[in-house]
Amino acid sequence: MIRFWLTATLALAAATAPVLAQAPPSGGFQPMAPSSAPIAPSSSVGTSRGPGLVTGSPGSPQTVMTPGSAVPGTMMNNGNGTSSIMTPGAPSQVVPTPR
């Protein structure tokens, strides 16, 4: 019985030793490096509820936050100087395309 206990104890110690060796070094908080990702340009567009904040790259569907809406909408360029804004739970709007 003692031989079994000694073998089990040594096996457990050997199994946990690598885990203890992998402990993070002490030294406190190390801040992350600043991200080099480009910041999406933003502009404003007049909506029926007031100026909406538009983010994203022109030429692709853009995100728009309209005043009074809890969810963002999508703005798509119609190609004729207007854009369509679609927000869940609200009627779609046609607005002049921001420049």
N, C-alpha and C positions, 0 to 999 in steps of 0.2 A: 504494500500500500504506500509506503514512504517513497519507494522508487517511482511509482506512478505519479505521486504528488510532485516530486522533484522534476520529473520529465515534463509534466504539464506546466509547471511554473517556468522552467527554462524556455519552453516553446512559446509561452505567452510573452515573456520578456524579449525573445528574439523577434517576435512578430510586431511588437510595439516600438522597438528601438528605431527602425527607419522612420516611423511617423514622428517621433520626437526630434529626429535629426532634420526634418523638413519644416520645423517651426519658423515662422517669418522673423526676420531680424528686428530687434527692438530699435527704435529710433524715432518713433512718432509718425505723424502724418506726412505723407509725401504727395504734394499736389501733382495733378496730371498736367501734361504738356498742353498748351493751347492747340485747338484743332485748326487745321489748315483748310477745312472745307469752306467753299465759298458761301457767302451769305446771299440768300435769294433777294433780288431787288423787290422793293415794295412801292406801291403807288396808291392813289385814291381814285375812286370812281363814284359818281353821283348815283344813288339809288333812290327808290321811293321812300325809304326810311332815313335817308341822310347819307353822308359819305361812308363808303365801304372801303376797308383796307384790303388791297389786292397783293398777294405774294405769289412768286413763281416766275418762271421764264416765259417771256412772250413767245407765242407760236405753239404753245402747248396748253392744255387745260390748266387754269390758274385757280388758286384758292382765294375766296373772298369772304371776309367777315362783315356782315351788315349789322347796323345798330339794331338792337332789340332781338336779335336771333341768338339762340344758345348754341347753334351748330354752324360750322362753316359751310359755305356753298361752293359751287364750282362755276367758274366763268370761262366761257369758250368764245373765241373770236369768230365772228360770222364771215369775215373777209370783206365786208362792205362798209367798214367804218363803225359797225355796231358789234356788241358782244351780248351773249345771252348769259344770264345769271340764273342758276338753278340751285335752290336751297330746299332741303327736305322739309316738308310741312308748310311750304309757302308757294304761292304762284311764281312761275318763271317771269323774269323781267328782261327787256331789251334796253341796253344802255349804250351811250357812246363809248367806243373803245378808248381806254386811257392811253396816253402817249408817253 
